[in-house]
Amino acid sequence: MSVPASSLPLNRLLGGLKPEERAGTLAQCEVVELVTGDILCEADEPYAHAYFPLQGVLALVTIMGRYRPLEMGLIGNEGMLGATLALGVGTAPMRALVQGSGTAWRITSGRFQQELLANPGLRRIIYRYLYVLLTQFAQSAACTHFHEIESRLARWLLMTHDRAHADHFYLTHEVLATMLGVRRSGITIAAGALQQRGLIHYVRGEINILDRPGLEVAACGCYVALIADYTEQFA
């Protein structure tokens, strides 16, 4: 897909590079469509590509045998998929799938690793982003264990809202159950409570954010903590 770079929305990691560093990296990339439901990598399998989303949402999901899948993190235009390649590890730690359609810069894993060696600015930013991912995973694990479903759902909806860059998006009960690692009945109750408070409107997977400040109040403190971690690294 050939699109002038100047006409594309921004990936915040690439936007943090010096112009010459960014130009060198983008010269190795191509723009691709992100289609909802597509699996971009599987756990313990080699990365074929790294992705820098411009629009859309990627979900990182861990699979443990017979247990329900659990979503560990979200990636939008604030981040990238394939950051662990910077550690010299060629296999993906978990499944990544497209949760919300959009576009991304895509680069082969081999070229990305070569670019990391040649581009110290890119390497520095990816290392910082790896720290952000680690804190997101740790926060997600603690949140799943300690916090109520309603406040956790509010947090995930805020995170999706941030990355979708729209007040309206589509998330089925099944996807929301995977996000929180709970039964669909728990999602029905939690989403119903948020809707009764006038924070969201949710019908057949169609979600509209009606009251963003109210949703922030309803969310657990993990949301603010994650924003602070990212801001500290990329302010």
BELKAJO-V672407 format. One record per run of one state. SS is the DSSP state (~ for helix, > for strand, _ for the rest). FROM is the first residue (numbers start at 1). TO is the last residue. If there is no record, write none. Layout:
ss->SS from->FROM to->TO
ss->SS from->FROM to->TO
This chain:
ss->_ from->1 to->4
ss->~ from->5 to->7
ss->_ from->8 to->11
ss->~ from->12 to->15
ss->_ from->16 to->18
ss->~ from->19 to->26
ss->_ from->27 to->29
ss->> from->30 to->34
ss->_ from->35 to->38
ss->> from->39 to->41
ss->_ from->42 to->45
ss->> from->46 to->46
ss->_ from->47 to->48
ss->> from->49 to->62
ss->_ from->63 to->69
ss->> from->70 to->75
ss->_ from->76 to->80
ss->> from->81 to->81
ss->_ from->82 to->82
ss->~ from->83 to->87
ss->_ from->88 to->90
ss->> from->91 to->91
ss->_ from->92 to->94
ss->> from->95 to->108
ss->~ from->109 to->118
ss->_ from->119 to->119
ss->~ from->120 to->146
ss->_ from->147 to->148
ss->~ from->149 to->164
ss->_ from->165 to->167
ss->> from->168 to->170
ss->_ from->171 to->172
ss->~ from->173 to->180
ss->_ from->181 to->183
ss->~ from->184 to->196
ss->_ from->197 to->199
ss->> from->200 to->203
ss->_ from->204 to->205
ss->> from->206 to->209
ss->_ from->210 to->211
ss->~ from->212 to->218
ss->_ from->219 to->221
ss->~ from->222 to->234
ss->_ from->235 to->235
